[in-house]
């Protein structure tokens, strides 16, 4: 029986090739979208699960409210990890990571460096906490000695080729020698941070023991309970209050003479809390992450999009199948007269449906194979097609076409098999109001989801345009940043002056701090004579040179810039408007403030306010502008140049030549500041592109469904149209008659979709401190697009029906 069903189903598909192609293609697009999103979602959910003890590893986060700032850090004080291990038996192990960032690295005896990113200082316990298998060396002893480093297999290949890297020496920053004591496998791509270099924490030149500084990422592994289940992190977190009282309080009292009780009474707070390792990538929104994170919100959104696109594709199948009902009606009538029972007819139609979805699945896999490289590029992923046959996905891939076939084919099967043989053989097919209403409701649902996606895409792109075009308070255009300035040693100023002599270079500055993703430095400042915590201001403290303000186009609103004409500017300070407001200065120029001159808080330095700069965004527009102080400093990690040139490639070659003359063998690394600024919103740009793509595909699939319903209506009203034409109806009036019903459905979809889209996108915009307003025209534009697309879709069937010869449509009467 099943073989017979399949044969008949195959014959019907071959007999109606155009209809079969539309059905298979629509389902294939829906299934391909579903599989791509499924691969994306599963990849996002897989982060850090490669660790053997992932369910017992937690990172400690810091929430601090002080000095007008509400700070949420992914970092903690450096003593926290060792202290927890010493004081609390629930802590089985800890590890601290201190991000070094970019470092110039070369093999001993080489003259040319390679620029290595994301170098990390780590405790020797890093390989005990994280599952990072070694290919050479002893993981337990690899980082227990000073000046040792563990590198990845890829890094070993880059620096040593086919030689054995174990025991070899690498030179960092041209001055520091590190012995390779271990080679690990490359870190998995689905880790919340990745590095090729773990440098021993014993060589980190850091002022240890600072309970009031937050510079280390601290992870702990809790012991399993008696039953083998992980320890309860909520119960363990109750210990942090005692840790703060016992260790943070005394250092706070020593530095500013304030107890923790007074600190809290001044409306300040300090809290630590645990986040599971497997939640970091999607659920952590802290500052100072080791690498950019994802967002669980996008996982939910894309999962819903995948489901809705699949539902839209199934709806199409139903509408297209019922649109062809009159062509199958006589077949059903003859089969029933010949003795076929209804369950046999249902089986036949369900077999056709499942065969269609199986063919669609095969086509969908082909579409995924072709689209995956582009999708990986857009989504910044490394997903392989082989993941479709992984143990977690293969059962879904096998079951999905069967389930979709049953769901999509159920309504047409029961609908077609319900025809009465006498009626259909006489050419009378009655369509109940319930049947028509169901199909109309399905079309409304399709276009409702399409309109939601259109509105969402418009708002995402408007927000991205706002970010890229809004004034950030400084001029980031035409600013070239040259990195790794330490490679030229003491000749940084010489390099700056040499570049300034080139035609097209307007100004230049040396600084370690830029209003783009880069290092940050916090400090606490008090008005002169004050130590009361209520008067303290936590602000960014950036060391700059005399030309920093000029080069970046930062505006002064009061006072003056640093000047070499004033020797006293070595103790001068520039504040932004936020800092002035928090300090309560009505006339800030000449006011004196003091701050700690070292991390230990043993020495202090007093500064005189010489100028006030206009507020500018030095972080993402997701955050409000915080307090900022600029002070003169000779320390510089990067050189910034404002360039205006009609022949930029030649100018870049000239700057590179100056670099190589002062730093032979050192890589010339540069980036334009507007590109660095855009990197902060790369995730939103990717999401916007993905949303636009899937919105377009959802509309395409919905249009196929509308095309099917248009065909169905035109088929049902053939004789009515013939009568109207005989009575004098014009072609335009008939097209309007047939299109009017569809426009009603689309308008209903727009009305339903608008509040849903507003609610969803309003929640998305809450992540931004600076954002656009959701305006009425966005909904109007989405509605016009939906109406225009619907009209284009149904116009073909409407024109075809209106132009039909009435003699042909009425000859059976």
N, C-alpha and C positions, 0 to 999 in steps of 0.2 A: 504493500500500500504506500509506504513512504517513498519507495523508488518511483512509483507512478506519480505521486505528488510532485516530486522533484522534476521529473521529465516534463510534466504539464506546465510547471512553473517556469522552467527554462524556455519552453516553446512560447509561452505568453510574453516573456521578456524579449525574446528575439522578434516576435511579431509586432510588438509596440516599442521599437527601439528608441524613438524620440522621448516617449513617456518614461521608459526605463532609464534612459540617460539622465533626465532631470531628477528622477527619484534617487538614483545611485549617486549622482554628483552632489546633490544637496546633502544626503546622509554622509557622504565621504568628507565633505567640508566640515560638517558638524563633528564627526568622529575625530578628524584630524585636529581640529581646535581643542577638543576635549583631551586628546592624548598629549598634545603639546603643553597645555596648562597642567595636566596631571604630572608630567615629567618635571615641570617647573616647581610645582607645589611640593612634590615628594623630595626634590633636591633641597628646597628651602627647609623642610622639616627634618632633613637628615644631618644637619650641622652638628658636629661634635659627638655624634653617636658612635663614632669609631673607637672612642675610649672605652676600655674594658670596664672601668668603674664610673661611667658617666652618670649613673643615677645617684652617686654619693659625692660628686665633686660640685663645689659651689664657688662662686666668686663673691668677694665682699665688696659691696658698694657703699659710697659715702653720700649722705645728704647733709648739707651744711647751710644754715641761714645765719649770715653775719654781715654787718657793715653795709646794709642795703642790698645785698646780693643773696639770691636763693640759688645755691649751687648743688648740682647733682653729678657726682664724679663716679667713674668706673675705677678709680684709684683710691688708695688708702695710705695711712702713715706706714713708713717702712718697718717699725717694730711690731706691727699688729700680728702678722703671721707667726713669727717665733714666739710671741707672748701667748697666743692662743694654744699653740702646741705645748708650751710649758705648763700653762695653768689649767687646761681643760682636757681631760683624758678622752673626751668624745672626738677630739681632733686627731685623726690617725696620721695625717701628713699635711704639709703646706708647701707652697712654692710662691716666690715673688718674681715678677717680671718687670723690668725697667726698660722701656723702649728707648733705644739709642737713635733709631731712624737710619738715615743714610750715612754710609761710611765708605771711604776709598780703601780698597783692599788689593794687595798684590802678593805674589809669592816671593820669598826671599831671593834676592839676586835679580829680580825683574825691575825694570825702570818704568813700566806702564801699569797704572792702576786700573782696576775695574770698579765701577760705581755700584755698590751693593746696597739695596734698600731694606728697610725693616729689620735691621740688626737689633737683637734683644739681649740685654743682660739677664741672666737667670740663675737662681739657686741650683745647686747640684741635685736637688730633689725633683727637678722638672721632669725627669724621665721616670720617676716613681709615680708622679701624679698623672701625667699624660701618657697615653700609649703611643710612643714614638720608637718603633723598633730600630735597632742598630744593624748595620751591615759590617761594621768594623769597630773594635774598641769595646770598653767595659762601661755600660751605662751608669753603673753605681759609682764609679770613681772618675768619670770623665771630666767633671767640672769641680773637683774637690781641691784643685791647686790653682794659685794665681796664674794669670796669663795663659789660660787654656781656653779652647774653643771647640765646639762640636758643630760640624757643618753637614749640610745635606749632600746626598749623592750627586745632585745636579751641580752644587757649588764645587764639589771636589772635581767634577769633570771640567768645569769652567777654568779652574785655576791650575789643576795638575794633569789634565788630560788622562792618559791611560796609566799614569804613575800611581803608586800607592800613596794616598794622601796622609794616612795615619802616621803621626810623628813628625810630619813636615811643619814648617813655620810659615805663618802668614803675617804680613806687615799691615797694620791698620793705621790710616791717616799719616803714613810715611814715617811714623815715629814709634809705634808700639808693636812689639812682637808677641804673637800668640801661637802656642803649639797646638796642633790639631790632635786632640785626644779621643775623638770619636767621629764616626760617619754614620748618619742616620738616613733612613729612607726619606724621600721628599714628603713633606707634610701633606695630608689629604687636602684636596681643594675645598671640601666641605668642613673646614675648620673656621672658627670665628676670628682667628688670626693665623698668619702663615709667615714663616721665616726660614731662611737658609743658614742662619748663624745664631747659635746660642753661645754667648760669651759669659764666662764665669762671673758671678756677682762679686767675687772676691777682688776683681780688678776694676769695679765701678767706683770711681772717685766721687763718692757721695757722702755728705755729712750725716752719718747714721744716727739713729735715735731720735728722729724728729716726729713727735706725736702731733704736731700742728701743721705738718706738710703732707700733702697727698700726691705722691709721685709714683707709687708702685701698684701694679695690678697684683692683688693677692688672692690666691686660690687655696681652699682647704678641702681635704677629703675626710668626711666624717666616717666613723666606724659604723659597721652594720649592727643592727640590733640582735638580740638573742635569736630571733626567728630568721635572721638573715636579711630582713628588710632594712632599707636605708634608715638612718636616724632621722628624726623629725627636725627639719631646719628651723621651723617656727619655735620649737622649744629651745633649741640651741641659741637662737637670736636673742632670747631674753637675757643672755649673759653680757651682751654688748654694753648695757647700761653700767654694769659694775666695772667693765674694762675702762670705759670713759672716765668714771669717777676715780679709779685707782691710778691710771697712767696719764690721761690727758689733763686732768685737773691740776696736778702738781706742776706740770710744764706751763700751763696757762698762767698759774699763779706766779711762777718764776719770771715769765716774760713780761706780763703787763700788770701783775699784782691783783688779779681778779680770780675769784673762786668760780667753780662751775655753777654754783647756786646763783651768784651774781650774773654770770654769763647768761643763764636762762632767764633770769628776771629782766634782763635787758632785751627780751624778745629775740634772743639768739638761740639756735639749736644746733646740735651735732648728733647724728645717728649713723649707725652702721646696720646693714641688712644683707641677707644672702639671696643670691639669684642662682638657680640651678644652671649648671654648665650648658645644658641643652636648650635653655631659654635665652641665652645671651644674644644669639644672632637675630632673633625675631622679636624679643620682648624687652631688650635693654635700650633705653633712650638716654643713657648717661653721657656726660661729657668725657673727653679724653679716652675714647675707645682705642684699642690696638689697631682696629681696621673698621671701615664703614660697615654697619650692620644692615640687615634687611628689616622688614616690618611685617608683623603678623597680620596687620590690617590688609596688606596687599594679598596675602595668602587667602584670607577670607573672601576678598573681592574677586580674585581670579577663580577661586573654587566656585563661587556663585555664577560667574560668567560662563565657566565651562558647563555647569549644569543647565543654565538657561539656553545656551547655544545648542546643547544636545536636545533639550525639550523642543526648541524651535524647529530643529531638523525633524524630530518625530512628528510634530504638528504638520509640517509640510507633507510628510508621507500620508498622513490621514487625509488632508485636504486634497492632495493630488489623486489619491485612490478613490475618494468619493466623487471627485470631479469627473472621473471616468466611469461612474456607476452605470450610466445608461448604456454604455458600450458593453458592460458585463452583465446587464440585467437579463438579456435574452439567454445568455449562457447559463445563468443561474436557473432560469425558468425551465429550460430544456433538461438540465441535470435533475431538477426536482421531479419533473414529469417522468424521467427515466428511472426514478427510484432512489436518487441520492438523498441521504438524510442530512439534516442541517449540520450535525457535528462533522460529517465528512466534508461539507463545503467549507466550514470553518477551518478544518485541518488543511484543506487545499490553499485557502487564502493566507493562512498563517505560514505555510511552507513557502509561498511566494514572498511573503514579507521577510522571513528569515534569510532566504536565498539572496534577496536584494541587499539586506544589511551585511551579509557575509561578503558579497562582492564589493559593497561600499567600504567595508573594513579593509579589504585588500588594497583598494584604491587609496584609502586614508593612510595606510602605512607607507605607501609610495609617496604621498604628499608630505608626510612627516619627514621621510628620508631626504626629500628635496629641500624642504623648508628649514630643517634643523640647523644647518650652518648659519643661515641668516638669523634665525631665532636666537641662537647662542650669542651671536654678535650683538644683537639688540639687548638681550637680557644679561649680558656679561656672564654667561654660564659656559660650562664645558660638558654639556649633556651628550651622551652617546646614544645612538639608536639601539645599541645592544641592551640598554637598560630596559627596553620594552620586553625583553625576554628574561628579565631578572625574576627570582622567585616571588617577589612581592607584586610584580606587575603582570607576569604572564597569565595567571588565572583570570585577571580582570580582562586582559585582551581577548582571551578565549570566550569568556562568559558575556562580555559587553555586547557583541553583535546579536547574540541570542536574546538577551534581555531587551535590547533596543528593538529587535524585530518583533518580539511579542508585544511590547508596549505600543510601538508604532502601528502594528498590523491588527491589533485587537479590535479597535473601533471599526475600521473598514471591513474586517472579516465578519463581525456580527451584524454590521449594517447591510452588507451585500447579501449575506446568507438569509436575511429576514424577508427578502422579496417574495411576494406571493406569485406562484407560477402563472395563474390565469391572468393576473393584472399585467405582468411584465410582457407576456406573449401577445397581449392586446395593445402594448405600447403605453400603458398607463403606469407611471411610477409616482407614488405620492410621497412627497417630502414633508415630514411633520415639522411643526414650528420648533419643537425641541431640537430636532436635528440641525435645522438652519441656525438656530440660536447658538448651538454648541460650536459649529464651525465659525460663526462670527466671533464668538468669544475667544476662540483659539487665535484668530487673526489679531484681535485686540491685544491679546497677551503677547504675541510675537512683536508687534510694533511698540507696545509699551516698553518692553525690554530694549528694543532698538533705540527708542527715544532716550531712555535712561543712559545708555552708553554714549549716544551723541552728545547729550548735555554734559555728561561727565568728562568726555574728551575735550569739549569746548572750554570748560572751566579749568582743567589741568593745563591746557596750552595757554590760556589767559594768565594763569598764575606764573607759569614759566616765563612768559613774555614780560610780566610785571617785574619778576626777579632780575631779568637780564637788562631791563631798560630803566628801572627805578634808580634814582640818585642814591648812591651809597655813602655820600659825604666826602669821597675822594675821587681822583681821576685815575681809573685803572687802565685806561686806554693807552697804548703805545709805551707801556712800562715793561722793560725787559729785566728779568731777574736771573742773575748768574749764581748758581749754587756752589756749595763746597768751597767757600772762600778760604778755608783754613789750608787748602792745598798750596796756596802761594805764600804761606807762612807770614812773615812780617812785612811782606810787600803788598798787602791789601790796599793800602792807601796809594801806593805807586800804580797799581793796576787801575784803580779808580781814576787817577789823574791822566793816565795814558789813554784810557777810553774817552775821557772828556775832551781830549784834543781832536777826536775824530769828527769830521763833518756829519751833522745829523744827530749828534748826541747833545741834548739840551741841558741835562743835569744828571747827577748821580749821587747815590747815598750808600753807606755801609751800615747794615743793621742785621740783627739776628731775629727780628720780629716784624712780620708783615701782616696786613689785613686780609690774608688768604690762609688756607690750611697750613699751619706752621707751628713752631714751638710757642708755648705760652708761659708766662711767669706771673704769679700772683704775689701780692704783698699787702700788708695792712698799714695804713697811714692814719695818723692822729693830728688834729690841730696842735700847734705848739702849746706845751704846758698841760696837755690832756692825756690821761691814760684810761679814762672811763670807757668801757667797752661800747657804751651808747654813742660815743663820739668817734669810734673807729670806723674806717671805711676800707673794705676789701676791694682792691682794684688791680687791674692788669698793670704791671710795671715793666715798661719796655725800654731797653737801652738803644739809643739812636745816635746819629751824628747831626752836625749842623744843617745838613742839606736834606734831611729826611722829609720834613714838612713840605718843602718846595718841590721835591722830586715827585711825591705822591699827590700833590695838588690838594693837600689838606688845608682847610680854611681856618684862619684865626678870627675869633670874634671879640677878643680883648687882649691887651698887652702886645707882646712881640714874640718873635721866634728866637731860638738860640742864636747867638752871634759870637764870633771870635773876638769882637771888639770888647766884650765884657768877660773879663777873666773870672768873675764870680759865677758865671753860668755853669761851672763845674758842679755847683750845688743848686742850680736852678731846676725848675720843673714845669712842664706843661700839663695842664689838666683838661679833660674834656668837660662838656657841659653837665653830664650826669654826675661826675665826681664833685663838681662845684656845688651842685644842688644838694647832694647827700651831705657834704661837709657843712652846708649852711652858710656859705660865704656870699654876701651880697656884693661886695667889691673885692674879688679874690686877688687882684694884682698886688704883690708885695706881702701877701700873707705867708706865714711859715707853717710847714707841716713836717712831721718826722715819721720815719719808718725804720724797720729793722734792716741793718746793713749786712746781716748774715743769716743763714738758715737757723742757727742755734738761738738767735735772739739775744746774743751777748753784747753786740754793739749796735748803736743807732746812728742815723744820719738825719740832719735837718735840712730841708729844702725850702727855697723861696720860690713862690709862684711867679713866673715871669710872663706867662701867657695862658690863654684859654682857647682851645681848638673846638671847632664845631663838631658835634657828635657825628661819628662815621661808623659804619658797620664793619667790625673786624671779625665777626663770626657770621654764621648762616642767618638768613632772615627769619629762621624759625625762632630765634632768640632775641629778646630785647637787648638794646645797647647797654652795656655795663660801664662801670667807672673805669677810666683809663688814665695812666700817668706816663709821660715820656720824659726820660732823663738822659743826659749825655753819657755815652759809654764808648770805649774803644773796642769792645768785643763785637765781632761781626761774623755772621755765618753766611751772609749773602750780600751781593751787590745789586742794587736796583738802578736802572738807567732809563730816563725818559728819552725816547728816540723819535725823531721825525725825519723820515727819509723816503725819497721816491724810489730808491733802489735798495730795499731792505736786505736781500740776499748778499749783496756786496758788503754792506755795513756789518752783517753778521760774520762774514769771513774775516773782516778786519778786526772785530772784537775777539774772535777766536785766535787770531794771530797774536794779539797782545797777550792773551791768556797763555798760549803755548810758549811764548818767549819768557814768561815769568814762572810758568809751572810746566816744564817739559815732561811729557809722559803722563800728565794728569788729564783725565777726561773732562772735556768742556761740556758742562750740563747747564742748560738754560730753559726758561719757560716764560711766556708772556703772562702778565698778571691777570688779564681778563680770562685766559684759559684756566688758570688756577682757581679763579673765582667761580667759573662755570663748573669745575669739578665738584664743588660742594653740592650741586643740584643734579649731578649725573644720574642719581637714582630716580629722581622725579622725571627727568628727560626720558629715561628708559621706560618708566611706567607709562608715560604719555604716549610714546611710540607704540608700545604693546597694546594699550587701550584703544588707540586709533585703529590699529590693525584688526583687532577682534571686533571692534564696533562695525567696521566695514564688512567683515565676514558675516556678522550677525544680521546686518541689513540685507546682504546678498541672499542669505538663506531665507529671511522673512519675505523677501520679494518673490522667491520661488513659490512660497506658500500662497502669497497673494495672487500670483500668476495662476496657480491651480484653482483658487476659489473663483477668480475671474472667468476662467474657462468653464467652470461648473455652472456659474450663474448664466453665462452667455448660452450655454448648452440648454439650460432649463427654459430660457426665455426666447428661444429661437422663433417659435410660432407667434409669440406676442409681438416680437420685433417685425415679423412679416406682416401681421395685421396692421400695425402702426404705419409701416411704410406704404401699404396699399391705401390707407386712409390719409396719406399726405405728410407723414412725419419726415422731417429733414434728417440728414446724417448727423449734423452737430447736436440736434436735440436728442437723438438716440444715444450718442456718445455720452452726453451729459446725464441721461437717464441711467445708463449702466454704471457710470463712474460715481454717481451721487452716493450710492450705498457704501461704496468702499471708503469714500472720504469721511463719511460719518464714523466708520469704524476707526479710521486713523485719528480723527479728532478726539474720539473717546479715549484712545490710547494715549494721546498727548496730555489730556486732562489728568489721567490717572498717573502717568509717568512723572509729571512735573514735580509734585510734592515729594515723591520718592527720591528723585534725583537731587532735589534741594536738600533734603535731610542727609543723604549720603555724602554729598560734596561739602556741605557745611561742616560735618564732622571731620572730613579730610583736611579742610583748611584750618581747623583748630590747631594743627601741628605747627603752624606758622604764626610768629608774632606779628609779621607784616604781610598782609594778604589783600587780595582784591575783594570787592563786594560782589555778591551774586546778584546780577541785574536781570530785569525782565527780558531784555533783548536776547539773552542767551537762550531762554526757553522759546522765544519767538523764532529765533534762527533755527533751533533744532526742530521746531514744529514745521517750519517752511520746508526744511530739507526732507522731513518725513513725508509731508504732503506731496512735494515734488517727485520724490522717489516712487511713491505709491501711484501717482498719476502716470508716470512713465511706464510703470509695470503693467497697469491695467489698460493703458491706451491701446496696446496692440490687440488685445482681445475685443475691446469695445469697438474699435474701428473695423476689425474683421467682421464682427457680428452686424454692425450697422450697414456695411457695404454688401452684405449677403443678398442675393436675388430672392425677393419674397416668393416668387413662384416655386423655387426650390424648397423653401421652408414650409410652404403651405400645401404642397402637392399631395401629402398623405391624408389631408382632410377631405 
